[in-house]
Amino acid sequence: MFDKLEALVTRFEEIMNELGEAGAVQDPARFQKLMKEQSDLQPIVDAYKEYRRCQETVEDSLSMLEEEKDEEMRAMLKEELSDARERISSLEHELKLLLLPKDPNDEKNVIVEIRAGAGGDEAALFASDIYRMYVKYAENRGWRTELMSINENGLGGFKEATFLINGRGAYSRLKYESGVHRVQRVPETESGGRIHTSTCTVAIMPEAEEIDFHLDLNECRFDVFRASGNGGQCVNTTDSAVRLTHIPTGIVISCQDEKSQLKNKDKALKVLRSRLYELERQKQHDKEAEERRSQIGTGDRSEKIRTYNFPQGRVTDHRIKLTLHRIDSILNGDLDDIIDSLIAADQAAKLGQGEVA
């Protein structure tokens, strides 16, 4: 690990020298790449430099203790020595986390797909609750959301909804949310007060750019139709809605939320590109050896990951056995405690599998 750290410090110094050259900004692409690499290395280098300073403190304190006779000075040196050793232990763990392999998609925006599952209208209402939960979470973090497509059930619920969350690091925070979300509550339409169980599925996909996945438009078919839904000048008057079919996979994307046919085409292509990119990532993931996989699921839509129990006011994440008794605040976007716990569990699993570089 320490050979790797020394090499990273050397590389960091090389980057700083290159950025300091007079002509560094003449090549914007190279300059941006160097700035990104410098930003990625900075926390590792800072932690390692502090680690080395603490080691020097330990060595100096031990050396001085051998010679020092004054009891008051010896007490101060022992305290300094204890603090430095404690900090070294903390920094060793921090450095191991910093050296874990980075997911290349962590900084990307995400496309979120939510679909009502078992439970009819109640499942659709729950899907709309989950949609609002993620929109609120995005707002809390200063991220922007953009609705791509929506299919409502007429009662305020969503049969399915697709939207973009635009914000740095969105995928790194939300990638653990893919899977089956389950709700247990008494529906408003239930006169007998019986608790029903309903589900919705969530898929989190990194937004794919052309550089990530080349989409052959010759394999796509566009159909246009008249938008339907609640009001608006363009509803049932112009062919602004778009249905995009990817012929090789049979994937169909429909977008009708924009008044412009061109904008709806752009949105449909963005969703399709991300879906195909996610399919390729999943194929690669499935090829990995079982022991190399993270123990925290990040992509299986069939995995039941979380239960929202209204009678008990609790939310339970089944993967890490975490239960929080504040369902209202969580559905209002207060997800950080859950997500932080998932990230910590994932990091611990990777450390246990020896994934540190």
Secondary structure, DSSP 8 states (H G I E B T S, - for coil): -HHHHHHHHHHHHHHHHHHTSTTGGGSHHHHHHHHHHHHHHHHHHHHHHHHHHHHHHHHHHHHHHHH---HHHHHHHHHHHHHHHHHHHHHHHHHHHHTS---TTTTS-EEEEEEE-TTHHHHHHHHHHHHHHHHHHHHHTT-EEEEEEEEE-SSS-EEEEEEEEESTTHHHHHGGG-EEEEEEE--TT-TT---EEEEEEEEEEE---TTT----GGGEEEEEE---SS--TTTTTS--EEEEEETTTTEEEEE-SSSSHHHHHHHHHHHHHHHHHHHHHHHHHHHS-GGGS-SS-SS-TTSEEEEEETTTTEEEETTTTEEES-HHHHHTT--HHHHHHHHHHHHHHHHHTT---
